[in-house]
Amino acid sequence: MEAKDTRIYMIVDTEKIRSGKEEECVEFKDDRKNPNPHNDPRKFNSVINPRKKVFWYGEPKARPQDTVDIVDIERKGANDPDFLKTKGNDPSRRGAYMGQVIDEGKDGEVSSYNVIFEIKDKKGQYRVDPKLTMEIPKSQE
């Protein structure tokens, strides 16, 4: 397996979403073909590689006029490994977020992250907590 950047797409039902009920209205997919059991964002687990980038993109499910802006990605648990050495808005795409993955890590190690986002013309912020899993390519072991 070759190391590569990871792109994660967060699809939000902007009409139905309510604070505290985000998991019912958010679905994740990525370009690494990671499964999303039962479309539960809390169980979504995306693979990342050392020294690569991970991008998050927010997209409305059915209302293209809505805008989903990701405003922060934060490690959820103090005991979880921190896989991101830098993070911030992706300058190449409005509402997107980008993280630089650390240089080293343990293969198979998992960490939960809060994805914090806003929806244009709705008050407040929302959050969901998918996971990232470190995968060390064979050429780097």
Secondary structure, 3 states (H helix, E strand, C coil): CCCCCEEEEEEECCCCCCCCCHHHCEEEEECCCCCCHHHCHHHCEEEECCCCEEEEEEEECCCCCCCEEEEEEEECCCCCCCCEEEEEECCCCCCCEEEEECCCCCCCCEEEEEEEEEECCCCCCEEECCEEEECCCHHHC
